[in-house]
Amino acid sequence: MKIISQIDPQISKRYLRRMKYKLNLLSEKFKDLISTTFYLTIEGYRNKEYVLKTVFNVKGAPLVVTSKGSSLDALIENNLKSAHRLLVKHKDY
């Protein structure tokens, strides 16, 4: 599976590594993933809110999961739980 990432330059690279690690774990479980693209951006000036958008390219239409939050650790975990749930629904048996 190919992983493409676009993150805001103000965000630490450790979140990029964590996200790639978690996506590799997902790709081992779901073999029908072709590629994954994720965008991690910051919204707001005083009250920073992070936005994580993950696009999974699978057979058929791409699956999109979007999450917002103030904590990056919780945001990544919630986004990947939602992605796992969505991929299980989409999985062809």
C-alpha positions as CSV (number, residue, x, y, z in Angstrom):
1,M,0.0,0.0,0.0
2,K,1.2,3.5,-0.8
3,I,0.9,6.2,1.8
4,I,0.9,9.8,0.8
5,S,1.0,12.5,3.6
6,Q,0.5,16.2,3.6
7,I,1.0,17.9,7.0
8,D,1.2,21.5,8.2
9,P,4.9,22.5,8.7
10,Q,4.1,23.6,12.3
11,I,3.2,20.0,13.3
12,S,5.9,17.7,14.7
13,K,7.2,14.9,12.5
14,R,6.5,12.4,15.3
15,Y,2.8,12.6,14.4
16,L,3.6,11.8,10.8
17,R,5.6,8.7,11.9
18,R,2.8,7.6,14.3
19,M,0.2,8.0,11.5
20,K,2.2,6.0,9.0
21,Y,2.8,3.3,11.6
22,K,-0.9,2.9,12.4
23,L,-1.8,3.0,8.7
24,N,0.7,0.2,8.0
25,L,-1.0,-1.9,10.7
26,L,-4.4,-1.2,9.0
27,S,-3.0,-2.2,5.6
28,E,-1.8,-5.6,7.0
29,K,-5.4,-6.3,8.1
30,F,-7.2,-5.0,5.0
31,K,-5.4,-6.3,1.9
32,D,-7.8,-4.5,-0.5
33,L,-6.3,-1.0,0.3
34,I,-4.6,0.4,-2.8
35,S,-3.3,3.7,-1.3
36,T,-4.0,6.1,1.5
37,T,-3.6,9.9,1.6
38,F,-3.9,11.9,4.8
39,Y,-4.0,15.6,5.3
40,L,-3.2,17.1,8.8
41,T,-3.8,20.8,9.1
42,I,-4.4,23.5,11.8
43,E,-7.5,25.7,11.9
44,G,-7.8,28.8,14.0
45,Y,-5.3,31.2,15.4
46,R,-5.8,31.4,19.2
47,N,-7.7,28.2,19.8
48,K,-5.9,25.8,17.6
49,E,-8.0,23.0,16.2
50,Y,-6.4,20.2,14.2
51,V,-8.1,18.6,11.2
52,L,-7.2,15.1,10.0
53,K,-8.7,13.9,6.7
54,T,-7.8,10.4,5.6
55,V,-8.7,9.1,2.1
56,F,-8.5,5.4,1.5
57,N,-8.4,4.3,-2.1
58,V,-10.1,0.9,-2.5
59,K,-11.9,-0.9,-5.2
60,G,-14.8,1.3,-6.2
61,A,-15.2,4.7,-4.6
62,P,-12.6,6.1,-2.2
63,L,-13.5,6.1,1.5
64,V,-13.1,9.4,3.4
65,V,-12.8,9.9,7.2
66,T,-12.5,13.4,8.6
67,S,-11.9,14.3,12.3
68,K,-11.4,17.5,14.3
69,G,-9.9,18.0,17.7
70,S,-7.6,19.9,20.0
71,S,-5.3,17.0,20.9
72,L,-3.4,15.3,18.1
73,D,-3.0,12.0,20.0
74,A,-6.7,11.6,20.5
75,L,-7.4,12.9,17.0
76,I,-5.3,10.2,15.4
77,E,-6.7,7.4,17.5
78,N,-10.4,8.5,16.9
79,N,-9.7,8.9,13.1
80,L,-8.2,5.4,12.8
81,K,-11.0,3.8,14.9
82,S,-13.5,5.4,12.5
83,A,-11.5,4.3,9.5
84,H,-11.3,0.7,10.9
85,R,-15.1,0.7,11.3
86,L,-15.6,2.0,7.8
87,L,-13.2,-0.5,6.2
88,V,-14.9,-3.4,8.0
89,K,-18.3,-2.3,6.6
90,H,-16.7,-2.0,3.1
91,K,-14.8,-5.3,3.2
92,D,-15.8,-7.8,0.6
93,Y,-16.2,-11.3,2.0
